[in-house]
Amino acid sequence: MRHVHRTHHVRAPRIRTGRGHRACRAALTAVLLTAAAAVLTVLTPQTAVSAAAPAPRLGECAAGELCLWERADFKGPRRTHELADTDIESCVPLPKGTSAASLANRTGRPVTAYQSAECAETGEFDTYPSGSWAPRADYRVRAVKIWES
């Protein structure tokens, strides 16, 4: 026996709202503008966040210095290193038990910050060009190395 499936197309009744063509166009435009605004809000959350949160204030660090702060956003005790009292291309560990969470490099030379107190490359490390201001290091800095230009 053969089964035959028949589909019935039911036409929805047309509802008249009493609105004219202009009213429908205005309503459609409002819906589209609302949807576009929602999409833009979703696609650019950083703009809303950055407008709400002010940029961190840069700490004091004179020209020719490498400055390291104990806490993020250039807060807490500050340590400075100058070329006159720092061996170039030598590992300079911070005092035992201390570390830095933010730094500014105004030495005129690149500086590498190390997670390891021995400047070991098995931990995290990043090189900051002169003029860099890092309000939040990705790790606790325990040693630095100033490089020849």
Backbone as a chain_set.jsonl record, in Angstrom:
{"seq": "MRHVHRTHHVRAPRIRTGRGHRACRAALTAVLLTAAAAVLTVLTPQTAVSAAAPAPRLGECAAGELCLWERADFKGPRRTHELADTDIESCVPLPKGTSAASLANRTGRPVTAYQSAECAETGEFDTYPSGSWAPRADYRVRAVKIWES", "coords": {"N": [[0.841, -1.168, 0.0], [0.508, 2.18, -0.705], [1.575, 5.247, 0.656], [0.411, 8.468, 0.626], [1.466, 11.668, 1.081], [0.091, 14.661, 1.7], [0.485, 18.08, 1.45], [-0.824, 20.959, 2.809], [-1.209, 24.185, 1.964], [-1.62, 26.888, 3.886], [-2.84, 29.999, 3.848], [-1.903, 32.86, 5.597], [-4.084, 35.092, 7.164], [-4.442, 38.437, 6.085], [-3.635, 41.171, 7.993], [-4.973, 44.194, 8.691], [-3.752, 47.173, 9.865], [-4.405, 49.744, 9.954], [-2.456, 51.547, 9.773], [-0.555, 53.7, 7.788], [1.583, 53.559, 4.859], [3.858, 55.071, 5.42], [4.011, 55.024, 8.223], [4.574, 52.324, 8.709], [7.07, 52.132, 7.481], [8.537, 53.876, 9.108], [8.411, 52.501, 11.553], [9.814, 50.163, 10.873], [12.33, 51.268, 10.296], [13.055, 52.215, 12.853], [13.277, 49.791, 14.244], [15.41, 48.602, 12.834], [17.493, 50.463, 13.351], [17.744, 50.195, 16.144], [18.563, 47.521, 16.29], [21.028, 47.712, 14.928], [22.439, 49.386, 16.684], [22.595, 47.686, 18.894], [24.209, 45.633, 17.877], [26.599, 47.044, 17.392], [27.276, 47.714, 20.025], [27.821, 45.199, 21.099], [29.983, 44.424, 19.513], [31.996, 46.21, 20.186], [33.043, 46.155, 23.015], [35.317, 46.996, 24.4], [35.545, 49.724, 24.041], [33.512, 50.816, 25.589], [34.37, 49.977, 28.122], [36.924, 51.157, 28.295], [36.211, 53.817, 28.254], [34.972, 54.074, 30.666], [36.912, 53.398, 32.581], [39.635, 55.176, 33.69], [42.847, 55.82, 32.192], [45.862, 54.454, 33.594], [47.79, 56.502, 35.779], [50.954, 57.668, 34.936], [53.974, 56.791, 36.561], [56.604, 58.497, 38.409], [59.559, 58.854, 36.687], [62.7, 59.552, 35.787], [64.504, 60.787, 32.905], [66.893, 58.58, 31.523], [66.699, 56.643, 33.451], [65.798, 53.394, 34.755], [62.871, 52.37, 36.05], [61.221, 50.64, 38.613], [58.282, 49.405, 40.068], [56.724, 48.14, 43.002], [54.035, 47.435, 43.013], [51.198, 47.113, 40.736], [50.276, 49.57, 38.213], [52.147, 51.57, 38.706], [52.556, 51.922, 41.476], [53.353, 51.812, 44.989], [56.54, 51.064, 46.611], [59.333, 52.416, 44.824], [62.005, 51.423, 42.736], [65.067, 52.427, 41.342], [67.296, 52.278, 38.558], [70.296, 53.276, 37.08], [72.346, 53.93, 34.191], [74.918, 54.619, 34.944], [75.45, 53.229, 37.285], [74.976, 50.577, 36.744], [75.823, 47.475, 35.391], [76.157, 46.957, 31.981], [74.418, 44.604, 30.009], [74.447, 42.674, 31.999], [73.064, 40.472, 34.422], [70.818, 41.795, 36.692], [69.696, 41.235, 39.678], [66.75, 41.869, 41.645], [66.591, 43.008, 45.062], [66.635, 40.332, 47.432], [63.589, 38.689, 48.078], [62.002, 40.716, 47.088], [60.046, 42.132, 44.42], [58.781, 43.311, 41.236], [55.861, 44.843, 39.816], [55.203, 46.669, 37.919], [56.746, 48.801, 35.448], [59.023, 51.276, 34.073], [60.898, 52.168, 31.307], [63.374, 54.299, 30.726], [65.934, 54.455, 29.863], [67.197, 54.731, 27.427], [68.05, 52.531, 26.185], [67.343, 49.072, 25.287], [65.609, 46.994, 27.661], [65.472, 43.967, 29.42], [63.113, 42.261, 31.299], [62.885, 39.874, 33.841], [61.243, 36.969, 35.102], [62.581, 35.169, 36.603], [65.01, 35.319, 39.195], [67.596, 34.949, 38.463], [67.867, 35.677, 35.865], [67.141, 33.66, 34.179], [66.072, 32.018, 31.261], [64.14, 30.143, 31.372], [61.93, 30.823, 32.765], [59.347, 33.37, 32.576], [59.96, 36.19, 30.448], [60.444, 39.486, 29.141], [61.321, 41.922, 26.707], [61.722, 45.355, 26.852], [61.526, 48.217, 24.915], [63.336, 51.369, 24.931], [61.594, 54.04, 26.44], [59.322, 52.707, 27.084], [56.392, 52.133, 29.019], [55.053, 50.179, 31.378], [52.279, 49.407, 32.939], [51.314, 47.074, 34.086], [52.919, 44.223, 34.558], [53.123, 40.944, 33.111], [53.886, 39.041, 34.883], [55.66, 38.537, 38.011], [58.368, 40.607, 38.28], [61.703, 39.85, 38.804], [64.33, 40.252, 38.185], [66.525, 42.181, 36.064], [67.918, 43.157, 32.872], [69.978, 45.358, 31.256], [70.514, 46.271, 27.967], [73.061, 46.722, 25.448], [72.747, 49.336, 23.083]], "CA": [[0.0, 0.0, 0.0], [1.289, 3.377, -0.888], [1.099, 6.395, 1.423], [0.57, 9.748, -0.051], [1.417, 12.792, 2.025], [-0.314, 15.895, 1.042], [0.682, 19.285, 2.258], [-1.808, 21.999, 2.556], [-0.683, 25.533, 2.193], [-2.618, 27.76, 4.476], [-2.426, 31.387, 3.723], [-2.235, 33.646, 6.791], [-4.941, 36.232, 6.817], [-3.767, 39.726, 6.091], [-4.194, 42.027, 9.047], [-4.839, 45.616, 8.402], [-3.549, 47.876, 11.131], [-4.862, 51.119, 9.864], [-1.28, 52.405, 9.577], [-0.213, 53.959, 6.402], [2.898, 53.108, 4.393], [4.903, 55.832, 6.131], [4.098, 54.545, 9.606], [5.267, 51.031, 8.669], [8.478, 52.409, 7.169], [9.131, 54.473, 10.31], [8.572, 51.434, 12.546], [10.907, 49.301, 10.4], [13.577, 52.024, 10.475], [13.362, 52.223, 14.289], [13.737, 48.447, 14.605], [16.744, 48.41, 12.257], [18.451, 51.294, 14.084], [17.937, 49.57, 17.453], [19.376, 46.314, 16.069], [22.384, 48.139, 14.583], [23.072, 49.867, 17.915], [22.896, 46.517, 19.723], [25.363, 44.949, 17.271], [27.795, 47.853, 17.651], [27.607, 47.585, 21.442], [28.415, 43.878, 21.296], [31.263, 44.325, 18.815], [33.011, 47.114, 20.731], [32.955, 46.294, 24.465], [36.489, 47.669, 24.944], [35.305, 51.158, 24.021], [32.719, 51.148, 26.771], [35.198, 49.758, 29.306], [37.992, 52.144, 28.361], [35.636, 55.115, 28.569], [34.619, 54.072, 32.082], [38.109, 53.286, 33.415], [40.685, 56.079, 33.224], [44.168, 55.219, 32.004], [46.664, 54.62, 34.809], [48.699, 57.649, 35.813], [52.338, 57.233, 34.859], [54.768, 57.102, 37.738], [57.75, 59.378, 38.175], [60.765, 58.162, 36.243], [63.473, 60.551, 35.055], [65.24, 60.355, 31.723], [68.117, 57.847, 31.847], [66.451, 55.681, 34.535], [64.887, 52.256, 34.697], [62.118, 52.446, 37.3], [60.405, 49.458, 38.895], [57.387, 49.584, 41.204], [56.325, 46.89, 43.634], [52.647, 47.105, 42.666], [50.727, 47.524, 39.411], [49.905, 50.97, 38.0], [53.218, 52.442, 39.202], [52.293, 52.198, 42.885], [54.218, 51.124, 45.94], [57.937, 51.516, 46.586], [59.964, 52.479, 43.498], [63.456, 51.202, 42.641], [65.607, 52.985, 40.094], [68.619, 51.869, 38.099], [70.847, 54.171, 36.075], [73.459, 53.334, 33.463], [76.168, 54.905, 35.648], [75.712, 52.26, 38.352], [74.482, 49.264, 36.336], [76.623, 46.845, 34.35], [75.421, 46.672, 30.752], [74.3, 43.199, 29.619], [74.626, 41.8, 33.16], [71.834, 40.218, 35.164], [70.713, 42.597, 37.909], [68.542, 40.76, 40.452], [66.214, 42.766, 42.66], [66.927, 42.488, 46.391], [65.943, 39.088, 47.797], [62.268, 38.862, 48.666], [61.253, 41.804, 46.446], [59.748, 41.973, 43.003], [58.097, 44.474, 40.671], [54.667, 44.543, 39.023], [55.119, 47.654, 36.841], [58.067, 49.378, 35.176], [59.207, 52.284, 33.031], [62.262, 52.145, 30.778], [63.777, 55.577, 30.139], [67.399, 54.369, 29.825], [67.751, 54.952, 26.09], [68.477, 51.202, 25.729], [66.35, 48.039, 25.612], [65.742, 46.337, 28.961], [64.716, 42.73, 29.561], [62.635, 41.98, 32.66], [62.814, 38.424, 34.014], [60.529, 36.396, 36.236], [63.626, 34.487, 37.365], [65.988, 36.209, 39.829], [68.906, 34.683, 37.844], [67.714, 35.996, 34.444], [67.005, 32.4, 33.437], [65.056, 32.088, 30.22], [63.157, 29.082, 31.567], [60.726, 31.518, 33.249], [58.857, 34.414, 31.679], [60.788, 37.385, 30.28], [60.046, 40.384, 28.057], [62.239, 43.031, 26.469], [61.007, 46.613, 26.702], [62.357, 49.265, 24.297], [63.392, 52.623, 25.672], [60.351, 54.789, 26.316], [58.193, 51.845, 27.454], [55.736, 52.248, 30.316], [54.266, 48.957, 31.553], [51.573, 49.52, 34.215], [51.058, 45.738, 34.649], [53.712, 43.144, 33.971], [52.382, 39.674, 33.078], [54.477, 38.185, 35.921], [56.455, 39.297, 38.971], [59.736, 40.837, 37.782], [62.673, 39.625, 39.883], [65.656, 40.636, 37.72], [66.507, 42.929, 34.802], [69.176, 43.244, 32.145], [70.007, 46.486, 30.317], [71.299, 45.856, 26.797], [73.737, 47.716, 24.608], [71.769, 49.8, 22.064]], "C": [[0.884, 1.227, 0.0], [0.679, 4.528, -0.094], [1.376, 7.667, 0.651], [0.422, 10.843, 1.003], [1.066, 14.036, 1.244], [-0.059, 17.062, 1.996], [-0.342, 20.313, 1.84], [-1.161, 23.329, 2.875], [-1.81, 26.401, 2.708], [-2.092, 29.175, 4.423], [-2.877, 32.14, 4.975], [-3.103, 34.813, 6.377], [-4.156, 37.53, 6.93], [-4.453, 40.626, 7.103], [-3.949, 43.467, 8.664], [-4.772, 46.357, 9.741], [-4.078, 49.293, 11.103], [-3.696, 52.084, 9.706], [-1.059, 52.6, 8.089], [1.179, 53.436, 6.096], [4.028, 53.812, 5.148], [5.072, 55.349, 7.567], [4.828, 53.213, 9.659], [6.755, 51.234, 8.406], [9.194, 52.995, 8.384], [9.366, 53.413, 11.381], [9.719, 50.508, 12.162], [12.255, 49.989, 10.586], [13.987, 52.03, 11.944], [13.893, 50.868, 14.736], [15.145, 48.208, 14.08], [17.801, 49.235, 12.986], [18.747, 50.712, 15.462], [18.814, 48.33, 17.326], [20.823, 46.69, 15.751], [23.123, 48.638, 15.826], [23.449, 48.704, 18.824], [24.109, 45.77, 19.191], [26.635, 45.731, 17.547], [28.224, 47.765, 19.108], [28.289, 46.259, 21.72], [29.801, 43.798, 20.677], [32.349, 45.198, 19.41], [32.901, 47.251, 22.239], [34.145, 47.034, 25.057], [36.274, 49.172, 24.998], [34.529, 51.577, 25.257], [33.548, 51.008, 28.04], [36.255, 50.835, 29.418], [37.44, 53.532, 28.666], [35.318, 55.207, 30.055], [35.843, 54.081, 32.985], [39.194, 54.226, 32.878], [42.011, 55.341, 33.086], [44.987, 55.42, 33.274], [47.593, 55.825, 34.681], [50.124, 57.12, 35.791], [53.079, 57.655, 36.114], [55.898, 58.048, 37.389], [58.955, 58.536, 37.82], [61.528, 59.123, 35.34], [64.159, 59.949, 33.835], [66.542, 59.679, 32.155], [67.93, 56.794, 32.928], [65.599, 54.503, 34.074], [64.196, 52.256, 36.052], [61.218, 51.226, 37.42], [59.576, 49.721, 40.144], [56.92, 48.226, 41.704], [54.917, 46.46, 43.226], [52.308, 47.604, 41.266], [50.373, 49.009, 39.409], [50.87, 51.95, 38.654], [52.983, 52.864, 40.648], [53.216, 51.376, 43.768], [55.635, 51.667, 45.855], [58.518, 51.42, 45.172], [61.456, 52.237, 43.631], [63.927, 51.774, 41.315], [66.999, 52.437, 39.833], [69.04, 52.85, 37.012], [72.016, 53.486, 35.396], [74.782, 53.516, 34.204], [76.487, 53.86, 36.716], [75.191, 50.857, 38.033], [75.368, 48.709, 35.235], [75.741, 46.495, 33.157], [75.53, 45.177, 30.439], [74.63, 42.224, 30.754], [73.281, 41.646, 33.855], [71.872, 41.012, 36.468], [69.483, 42.113, 38.68], [68.056, 41.846, 41.408], [66.575, 42.19, 44.026], [66.05, 41.285, 46.748], [64.617, 39.394, 48.494], [61.458, 39.995, 48.061], [61.007, 41.458, 44.978], [59.024, 43.23, 42.531], [56.91, 44.012, 39.835], [54.456, 45.551, 37.903], [56.495, 48.285, 36.661], [57.996, 50.431, 34.089], [60.663, 52.24, 32.609], [62.551, 53.463, 30.087], [65.293, 55.636, 30.019], [67.994, 54.757, 28.484], [68.249, 53.645, 25.48], [67.356, 50.193, 26.02], [66.663, 47.387, 26.955], [64.889, 45.072, 28.946], [64.38, 42.541, 31.032], [62.396, 40.482, 32.76], [61.977, 38.053, 35.229], [61.538, 35.733, 37.176], [64.603, 35.507, 37.952], [67.388, 36.018, 39.252], [68.909, 35.02, 36.357], [67.648, 34.729, 33.587], [65.854, 32.523, 32.446], [64.065, 30.933, 30.301], [61.858, 29.656, 32.125], [60.289, 32.535, 32.208], [59.875, 35.551, 31.6], [60.286, 38.173, 29.084], [61.075, 41.483, 27.941], [61.422, 44.271, 26.146], [61.928, 47.639, 26.043], [62.358, 50.516, 25.158], [62.114, 53.416, 25.408], [59.124, 53.974, 26.698], [57.698, 52.15, 28.863], [54.822, 51.041, 30.427], [53.559, 49.019, 32.908], [51.299, 48.17, 34.88], [51.897, 44.713, 33.905], [52.887, 41.861, 34.038], [52.851, 38.707, 34.157], [55.236, 39.082, 36.879], [57.881, 39.399, 38.439], [60.687, 40.711, 38.961], [64.099, 39.973, 39.485], [65.507, 41.376, 36.385], [67.902, 42.869, 34.168], [69.047, 44.4, 31.153], [70.974, 46.115, 29.199], [72.013, 47.033, 26.149], [72.746, 48.101, 23.507], [71.829, 48.993, 20.8]], "O": [[1.915, 1.256, 0.671], [-0.526, 4.773, -0.139], [2.46, 7.873, 0.104], [-0.583, 10.934, 1.707], [1.703, 14.38, 0.249], [-0.362, 17.0, 3.187], [-0.658, 20.485, 0.663], [-0.629, 23.531, 3.967], [-2.82, 26.61, 2.037], [-1.004, 29.471, 4.917], [-4.041, 32.084, 5.371], [-2.865, 35.444, 5.347], [-3.296, 37.671, 7.799], [-5.668, 40.819, 7.078], [-2.828, 43.871, 8.355], [-5.62, 46.183, 10.616], [-4.177, 49.951, 12.139], [-3.896, 53.286, 9.527], [-1.361, 51.733, 7.269], [1.869, 52.928, 6.98], [5.042, 53.193, 5.471], [6.197, 55.281, 8.062], [5.626, 52.989, 10.569], [7.598, 50.589, 9.03], [10.341, 52.64, 8.655], [10.403, 53.422, 12.044], [10.51, 50.11, 13.017], [13.223, 49.347, 10.995], [15.169, 51.864, 12.246], [14.844, 50.796, 15.514], [15.988, 47.669, 14.797], [18.907, 48.744, 13.214], [19.897, 50.736, 15.902], [19.703, 48.107, 18.148], [21.748, 46.051, 16.252], [24.306, 48.343, 16.001], [24.504, 48.728, 19.456], [24.949, 45.321, 19.97], [27.653, 45.139, 17.903], [29.421, 47.743, 19.396], [29.24, 46.204, 22.499], [30.7, 43.176, 21.244], [33.529, 44.949, 19.163], [32.684, 48.361, 22.725], [34.012, 47.647, 26.116], [36.772, 49.831, 25.911], [34.854, 52.579, 25.895], [33.439, 51.839, 28.942], [36.474, 51.379, 30.5], [38.133, 54.346, 29.278], [35.384, 56.287, 30.641], [35.821, 54.704, 34.046], [39.622, 54.084, 31.733], [42.261, 54.357, 33.783], [44.835, 56.433, 33.958], [48.109, 56.118, 33.603], [50.46, 56.214, 36.553], [52.845, 58.733, 36.66], [56.122, 58.363, 36.221], [59.33, 57.621, 38.554], [61.059, 59.469, 34.256], [64.364, 58.738, 33.759], [67.217, 60.165, 33.063], [68.889, 56.115, 33.295], [64.801, 54.605, 33.142], [64.854, 52.154, 37.087], [60.546, 50.83, 36.467], [60.093, 50.199, 41.154], [56.744, 47.288, 40.927], [54.636, 45.267, 43.107], [53.035, 48.41, 40.687], [50.195, 49.622, 40.462], [50.469, 53.025, 39.102], [53.186, 54.025, 41.003], [53.783, 50.372, 43.337], [55.901, 52.615, 45.117], [58.237, 50.479, 44.429], [62.102, 52.778, 44.529], [63.262, 51.621, 40.291], [67.77, 52.171, 40.754], [68.249, 53.208, 36.139], [72.613, 52.566, 35.955], [75.669, 52.668, 34.107], [77.656, 53.626, 37.024], [74.988, 50.045, 38.936], [75.637, 49.396, 34.249], [74.717, 45.827, 33.298], [76.592, 44.572, 30.585], [75.04, 41.09, 30.506], [72.466, 42.568, 33.875], [72.823, 40.918, 37.243], [68.361, 42.522, 38.381], [68.847, 42.642, 41.916], [66.84, 40.993, 44.133], [64.869, 41.239, 46.402], [64.544, 40.246, 49.38], [60.323, 40.221, 48.482], [61.678, 40.607, 44.393], [58.695, 44.105, 43.332], [56.938, 42.942, 39.227], [53.624, 45.328, 37.024], [57.307, 48.309, 37.585], [57.054, 50.479, 33.298], [61.561, 52.27, 33.45], [62.043, 53.726, 28.997], [65.883, 56.716, 30.064], [69.179, 55.082, 28.408], [68.808, 53.645, 24.383], [66.519, 50.427, 26.892], [67.824, 47.245, 27.337], [63.735, 45.093, 28.518], [65.247, 42.648, 31.899], [61.782, 39.885, 31.876], [62.002, 38.738, 36.251], [61.361, 35.739, 38.394], [64.981, 36.46, 37.272], [68.278, 36.828, 39.514], [69.862, 34.681, 35.655], [68.049, 34.73, 32.423], [64.797, 33.068, 32.765], [63.241, 30.758, 29.404], [60.799, 29.046, 31.977], [60.804, 32.553, 31.09], [60.569, 35.838, 32.576], [59.765, 37.601, 28.126], [61.639, 41.93, 28.94], [60.546, 44.247, 25.282], [63.01, 47.908, 26.565], [61.488, 50.699, 26.01], [61.619, 53.452, 24.282], [58.004, 54.482, 26.646], [58.487, 52.393, 29.776], [53.896, 50.902, 29.628], [54.174, 48.714, 33.93], [51.078, 48.109, 36.089], [51.611, 44.379, 32.755], [52.047, 41.709, 34.924], [52.254, 37.643, 34.321], [55.437, 40.262, 36.596], [58.524, 38.382, 38.179], [60.514, 41.37, 39.986], [64.99, 39.993, 40.334], [64.511, 41.224, 35.678], [68.902, 42.578, 34.824], [68.138, 44.426, 30.323], [72.106, 45.7, 29.452], [71.607, 48.186, 26.294], [71.979, 47.252, 23.051], [71.078, 49.259, 19.862]]}, "num_chains": 1, "name": "protein.A"}
